């Protein structure tokens, strides 16, 4: 599975807010607009899916994401 997130910086500190979560398998992609999630929380089923230890995610060109 491929996963990517988009985020925006909050204020002058180092805090960030995840605005978008993208999960892809083969040619199918799920895009979650986390910025518009109810009360700032992603759906519980998606949270469980992301926390599942048996799922393996990969990404590419993540050097900017980890700064």
N, C-alpha and C positions, 0 to 999 in steps of 0.2 A: 504494500500500500504506500502511496505517496501522500505526504502531508505537508502543508504550508500554512503559515499564518501571516496576516498583515496586522500591523499595529500602529498606534500613534503615540507620540510622546506626550506626557501630561506635565504641563508647567515647565519650570526650570530644572527640576530634579531629574533623577534617573528612573522615575516611574513611567510605566508604559501600560496601555490599555489594548488588549487584543480586540481587533475590530472585525476580523474575518478569519474563518477556519475553512481550509480546503482539503478534502480527503478524496483521493483518486485511486481507483482499482481498474486496471485495463483502460477502457475508454469511458468509464462511468465516473462522474465526479459529484461529490456532495459539497455544496457551498453553504456555510452557516454564517449569517450576518450576526456575529456575536455582539456587536455594538448595540443591536436592537433586541437582544435577548431580554426576556421578562426579568426584571429586577437585576439585570446584569449577570444572570446565571444561564449557562447552557443547559439544554434539556438533560434530565437525569440519565436517559438511555444513551445519549451521546457521551456523557461523562464516563459511564461504565465501559463503553466501547473503547474509549481512549485510554482508560486505566488498565484494560485487560493485558496481562503480562505476556500472553501467547501471541498477541498481535505484533507484527514487526513493521515499522514505518521506515521510510527512507526519504531523503531530501537531496536536493542538488543546489550548489551555489549558495550555501547557507552562511558564508562568511559575514555578510552584512547583518544577518539575523542574530548572530551570537555576539555582536559588539555591545 
